[in-house]
Amino acid sequence: DAGPPSCGDPLRLTGAIYKLAPATKLATRPGEWNSFDIAIKRGDIEVRLNGDVVSMLENGSRQAKGHIGLQNHHEGSRVQFRNIRVKPL
């Protein structure tokens, strides 16, 4: 079984800016807690996963305010979150 259709699609990999900027590398540590840092400054978005920059979107059209969505990819996937913080830069 190849898994859900999104598996392997760089625009949907962990760390991608979903459907806007692909993840350039797979930096997850399966079975461990993974650390994300998402920085938004003047329309630019940078995503770091376990210290590695995995995606960037420059001059994006995303607003600097609104909802933050945490999600899993497909039915049956297990996702847990802890220590979520939002702070101004």
C-alpha positions in Angstrom: 0.0 0.0 0.0 1.5 3.4 -1.0 -0.5 5.2 1.7 -2.7 8.3 1.1 -2.3 10.2 -2.1 -0.5 13.1 -0.4 2.4 11.0 0.8 5.6 12.1 -0.8 4.1 15.3 -2.3 6.6 18.1 -1.3 3.7 20.6 -1.0 2.1 18.4 1.7 5.1 17.0 3.5 5.8 17.9 7.2 7.0 21.5 7.2 5.6 22.6 3.9 3.5 25.7 3.8 0.5 23.7 2.7 -0.1 24.0 -1.1 2.1 27.2 -1.3 5.7 26.3 -0.6 7.1 22.8 -0.6 9.2 21.2 2.1 12.7 21.0 0.7 13.8 18.1 2.9 12.4 15.6 5.3 13.6 16.5 8.7 11.2 14.6 11.0 12.4 12.3 13.6 9.8 9.5 13.7 8.9 8.2 17.2 10.3 11.4 18.8 9.0 14.8 19.7 9.7 17.1 16.8 10.3 20.9 17.1 8.7 23.5 14.8 9.6 27.1 14.6 7.4 29.2 12.2 8.4 32.8 11.8 6.3 35.3 9.8 7.9 38.7 9.2 6.5 41.3 6.7 4.8 38.6 4.6 7.8 36.2 4.6 7.3 32.8 6.2 10.1 30.5 7.3 9.5 27.0 8.7 12.2 25.2 10.7 11.8 21.6 11.7 14.2 20.3 14.3 16.5 23.3 13.6 16.6 22.9 9.8 14.9 25.3 7.4 12.5 23.1 5.5 10.3 25.7 3.7 10.2 29.4 2.9 7.6 31.7 1.3 8.7 35.2 0.4 6.2 38.0 -0.1 3.4 35.7 0.6 -0.2 36.8 0.5 -1.0 35.4 4.0 -2.2 37.8 6.6 -0.2 38.1 9.8 -3.3 37.6 11.9 -6.0 34.9 12.0 -6.4 31.3 12.9 -3.6 28.8 13.4 -4.5 25.4 12.2 -2.9 22.2 13.6 -3.8 19.1 11.6 -2.9 15.6 10.7 -2.7 14.4 7.1 -5.0 11.4 6.8 -7.4 9.2 8.6 -5.5 6.9 10.9 -2.5 9.2 11.3 -1.6 10.0 14.9 -0.6 13.5 15.8 0.1 15.0 19.3 1.1 18.6 20.2 2.7 20.1 23.3 4.3 23.4 24.4 2.6 25.5 21.8 3.5 29.2 22.1 2.9 32.2 20.0 5.1 35.3 20.5 5.7 38.5 18.6 9.0 38.9 16.8 
